[in-house]
Amino acid sequence: MVKIITRKSLNTQNVYDIGVERDHNFVIKNGLVASNCFNKSHSTAYGYVTYQTAYLKANYPLEYMAALLTANSGDTDKVQKYISTCMSMNIQIEPPDINRSGIDFTPSADKILFGLSAVRNVGQNAIACILEARSEGGEFKSLADFCDRVDLRAVNRRTLESLIYSGAFDKIESNRQQLIHDLELVYDWAQSRARDRASGQGNLFDLLGGGFSSQNNPVKNSFEVAPKAKPVSDFPPQEKLRMEKELLGFYVSDHPLKSIRQSARVLAPINLAQLGEQKEDTTLCVVVMLNGVKKVMTKKGDPMAILQIEDLTAQSEAVVFPKIYERIHLLLQVDSRVIIWGKVDRRDEQTQLIVEDAEPVETVQMVMVELSVQQAATIEEQHRLRTILQEQSGDKEKAKVPVIGVVRAGDSRHLVRFGRQFWVQDSRITVQALQNARFSAHVQPLTSA
């Protein structure tokens, strides 16, 4: 607790917050400046709000995280961080659902639904129209039922395409490409019916309750006789994810890095959300998606690149200087998965990576060395293993194959990541050398680990 020993009248002065080093209203002994001068009521208020939010997160995690995502929906970096937090809390984030989503993020059972307002090209008027139609007529049964019941002047073709591509109709029809093909026919059909209703004409099937009724032909709802396109196969998974990312700003139904999350953590224990906590010039590696590649020219006319990267936790920026760019530029493709080695750099209070090397995730292989507890604890065995790995390492710049130790203890297996100085050049030759020395070893691709 700081004790104020003098007070001085400073007339009108700027007021500074916690952490300032000078120009503060309070001066203490030896010319030092009080850097924490909040009064008790201010501190109590902050403490109470902290307690409330901690209580809500602990006792109502679903509702709390949904509210947090909604409140920060305009900040892509924060939303991605909170989605990562949801994953760590075993809370699943679902794509928007035309029959369940509201305007904002909505808690539903043990999941959180994306709100319709999060979908690009879906405006407030369209959302109001959709929610009103759903409230009056219940859940939508098909794309045709949806188009027939909403006002297509508010929900236009572009809006419908965005809803389909983002997964909002997946619970009705999971084949998104089929829906896009059907839309070409259904949209015109629904517009024609809307014009007939507006003119008071209707049609014969409407007058008969939606279809011609007989013993052999039961009455059908009007949307059941809507035209449909020929059957087509669905979009490839990667294309579906790409469209989700474009329209929602995030991968939601899945993530290209999710399948290798556990194995990637062995090689890259630091994620992008923790990048700002690392010391400058720290060398590390990260497994990321390339969201953007911007080629620029230096003053000397040499090409380099600025990368937009992301993992499951956050987005960041990476810089590839000319010498490195010349070597790796062919693999710098948008939407590709890569492992990047680089150094932490801070500029203008922003943390970024200076890329030293990169490799496609699909080509990354690891040498797995299985050790018993006795082997791992024996100095002679450690020395034998170290010698073999150093022999296989050779030129450090060319040694890109990580080595992972698997220590068996009863029924459990513990993974140990060997330092970069023990990485090797050729996985097959290294495994053969280890096996010749009576070590159990094999090659493991990162994507199947």
Long-range contacts (C-beta under 8 A, 24 or more apart in sequence): 2-28, 2-34, 2-36, 2-37, 3-28, 4-28, 4-34, 5-29, 61-89, 61-91, 62-91, 62-107, 62-110, 62-111, 62-112, 63-107, 65-89, 65-91, 65-112, 66-104, 66-105, 66-106, 66-107, 66-112, 67-105, 69-105, 69-112, 70-104, 70-105, 70-115, 73-104, 73-105, 73-115, 73-117, 73-118, 76-249, 76-250, 76-315, 77-314, 77-315, 79-249, 79-250, 80-250, 80-310, 80-313, 80-314, 80-315, 81-273, 81-313, 81-314, 83-250, 84-273, 84-312, 84-313, 84-314, 86-112, 87-312, 93-252, 94-252, 94-253, 95-166, 95-167, 95-168, 95-170, 95-244, 95-248, 95-252, 95-253, 96-163, 96-166, 96-167, 96-168, 96-248, 97-168, 97-170, 97-171, 98-130, 98-134, 98-140, 98-146, 98-163, 98-168, 98-169, 98-171, 98-172, 99-134, 99-139, 99-140, 99-171, 99-172, 100-171, 101-168, 102-131, 103-127, 103-131, 114-166, 114-248, 114-252, 116-163, 116-168, 118-248, 118-249, 119-162, 119-163, 119-166, 119-168, 119-247, 119-248, 120-162, 120-246, 120-247, 120-248, 120-249, 121-158, 121-159, 121-161, 121-162, 121-247, 122-159, 122-162, 122-163, 123-154, 123-159, 125-154, 126-154, 126-155, 126-156, 126-159, 128-154, 129-154, 129-155, 130-155, 140-172, 141-172, 141-221, 141-223, 142-172, 142-173, 142-223, 142-224, 142-226, 143-169, 143-172, 143-173, 143-179, 143-182, 143-183, 143-186, 144-182, 144-186, 144-189, 144-190, 144-223, 144-224, 144-226, 145-221, 145-223, 147-186, 147-187, 147-189, 147-190, 148-190, 148-193, 148-222, 148-223, 148-226, 151-194, 152-187, 152-190, 152-191, 152-194, 157-183, 157-187, 160-187, 162-247, 165-240, 165-243, 165-244, 165-246, 165-247, 166-243, 166-244, 166-247, 166-248, 166-252, 167-240, 167-244, 167-252, 167-253, 170-253, 174-234, 175-232, 175-233, 175-234, 176-234, 176-235, 176-240, 177-232, 177-233, 177-234, 177-235, 178-229, 178-231, 178-232, 178-234, 181-229, 181-230, 181-232, 182-228, 182-229, 184-229, 185-226, 185-227, 185-228, 185-229, 186-226, 186-227, 186-228, 189-226, 189-227, 190-226, 193-222, 238-335, 242-335, 255-312, 256-289, 256-335, 256-337, 257-287, 257-288, 257-289, 257-311, 257-312, 257-337, 258-312, 259-447, 260-287, 260-337, 260-361, 260-446, 260-447, 260-449, 261-312, 262-449, 263-366, 263-446, 263-447, 263-449, 264-339, 264-361, 264-446, 266-366, 266-404, 266-415, 266-417, 266-449, 267-339, 267-364, 267-366, 267-402, 267-417, 267-446, 268-339, 269-417, 271-311, 271-312, 271-313, 271-314, 272-309, 272-310, 272-311, 272-313, 272-314, 272-315, 272-316, 273-313, 273-314, 274-313, 275-314, 275-316, 275-344, 275-351, 275-353, 276-351, 278-344, 278-351, 279-344, 280-344, 280-345, 280-346, 281-343, 281-344, 281-345, 282-343, 282-344, 283-341, 283-342, 283-343, 283-356, 283-420, 284-341, 284-342, 284-343, 284-344, 285-339, 285-340, 285-341, 285-342, 286-311, 286-339, 286-340, 286-342, 286-353, 287-311, 287-337, 287-338, 287-339, 287-340, 287-361, 288-337, 288-338, 288-339, 288-340, 289-335, 289-336, 289-337, 290-332, 290-333, 290-334, 290-335, 290-336, 290-337, 290-338, 291-315, 291-334, 291-335, 292-334, 293-332, 293-333, 293-334, 298-322, 303-329, 305-329, 305-332, 307-332, 307-355, 309-340, 309-353, 316-351, 316-352, 316-353, 317-350, 317-352, 317-353, 318-342, 318-352, 318-353, 318-354, 318-355, 319-345, 319-352, 319-353, 319-354, 319-355, 320-355, 321-354, 321-355, 324-355, 324-356, 324-357, 327-357, 328-355, 328-357, 328-358, 331-358, 331-359, 331-360, 332-358, 336-360, 337-361, 337-362, 339-364, 339-446, 357-397, 357-400, 359-400, 361-446, 361-447, 362-445, 362-447, 364-402, 364-445, 364-446, 364-447, 365-401, 365-427, 365-443, 365-444, 365-445, 365-446, 366-401, 366-402, 366-403, 366-404, 366-427, 366-443, 366-444, 366-445, 366-446, 366-449, 367-401, 367-402, 367-403, 367-404, 367-424, 367-427, 367-430, 367-431, 367-434, 367-441, 367-442, 367-443, 367-444, 368-404, 368-406, 368-441, 368-442, 368-443, 368-444, 369-403, 369-404, 369-405, 369-406, 369-434, 369-439, 369-440, 369-441, 370-406, 370-408, 370-439, 370-440, 370-441, 371-405, 371-406, 371-407, 371-408, 371-439, 371-440, 372-407, 372-408, 373-407, 373-408, 373-409, 376-405, 376-407, 376-416, 384-437, 385-434, 385-439, 386-422, 388-430, 388-433, 388-434, 388-437, 388-439, 389-418, 389-422, 389-424, 389-430, 390-421, 390-422, 391-433, 392-424, 392-425, 392-426, 392-429, 392-430, 392-433, 393-421, 393-422, 393-423, 393-424, 393-425, 394-424, 394-425, 395-425, 396-420, 396-421, 398-425, 399-423, 399-424, 399-425, 400-425, 401-425, 401-426, 401-427, 401-430, 403-430, 404-444
